[in-house]
Amino acid sequence: MSENVQHSSEQKRGIFITVAVMVLFMLAVLAGFLHKMGQPRVITDSELRANGAIKLERPRIVDEFELLADTGDVFKTTQMTGRWTLVFFGFTHCPDVCPTTLSTLNSFYQTLDEETRKDTDILLVSVDPQRDQPQQLHNYVRYFNPEFSAVTGEFLNLKRFANQLNVPFSKVPLEDGNYTVDHGSQVVLINPRGHYHGFFKAPLDPAKMKLTYRSMRATFNG
């Protein structure tokens, strides 16, 4: 009788161990699946282009330029190293493209997970230094997101910086004696080495930007 009880007890223990192992295995598989789901999806260069992003075959070194931050402090382009920076050229008197782009960049920024946002900067470069003083820039860009920042500077430095990032801009006189500024609408991506890594073409789409940005981050060999 005691032998039967002992045998039954061992049988139950064996079943319990088997079930426990199966549960742990299933949990491990589920954890691996969830981890994989959370990882950025790496897509090909052709898929990047199809989603509005262009990654340079070889990131380009950007020269050091001294600009003026919206805080009134000196801003050097080398300060972009160590982080990912999305750079957009515009100005506060821009009637449509600039506010639309900054609004879209805010939507994109909000879709990023907290860890990714920690080393992602959004930077507006004003191509209208005559009218865009630091305080005005500060108020303008932070209207869209308090984490965004802006710079301006001497015209020649702005022009050279824009040329290195393939962003054209030019002052256009208006009939009333005023002027506007025509400028490229792409958003340039600077990698943590401070190099020109690629760009996002207009019209921008927050979901597509998130997909392409996360993929380019994942394939970056820093």
C-alpha positions, 0 to 999 in steps of 0.5 A: 500500500505504502509503495503505491502511495509513494509511486503515486506521489512520485508520479504527481511530482514528475507531472508537476515538474513536466508542467513547470518546465513546459510553462517556463519554456512557453514563457521564455518563447513569449518573452523572446517574441515580445522582445523581437516585436519591440526591436526596430524593423531593419528595412532595405535601402529601396524600402527606405526610399519607398517610405520617403527616406534616403540614407547616404551610402557613406555619411558625410563629414560636416564642417564646424560652423559657429551659429547662434542658439535660441538661448542666445548662446553660441552653438557649434555644429560639433555639439550635435555629436553623441546624439541623433539630430533631425535638422529642418531649415525654415523661418518664423515668418514662413506661412505654411511649409514650416508650421506644417513640418514642425507639427508633423515632426512633433507627431513623429517625435511623440510616436517614439519610445522614451528610450529613443527620444532621449537621444533624438533632437529636433533642430530648426535652422532659421534661414532668416537671421535678419528677422529671427532673433533668439527669443523669437525663435525660442518661443516659435519652436517651443510652441510645437514642442518644448523639447525642440530647439532652434539656431540661426547665425551669420548668413554666410555660415548658414549658407555654408552649413545648408550647402553641406547638407544639400538644402538650398535657400534664397531670399525672394523680394515681394512686391510690397517691399518685404521679402520671403525665403524659399528653402528646401523642405527635406529634414536632414538626419545627422548621426551621433558622429555628427555626420550627414547620414540621410534625409526625409523627403516631403511630404512627411508622414510620422509613421513612415518616419518612425519606421525609417528612422528606427531602421537607420538607427539600428543599422548604424555602426557607431 
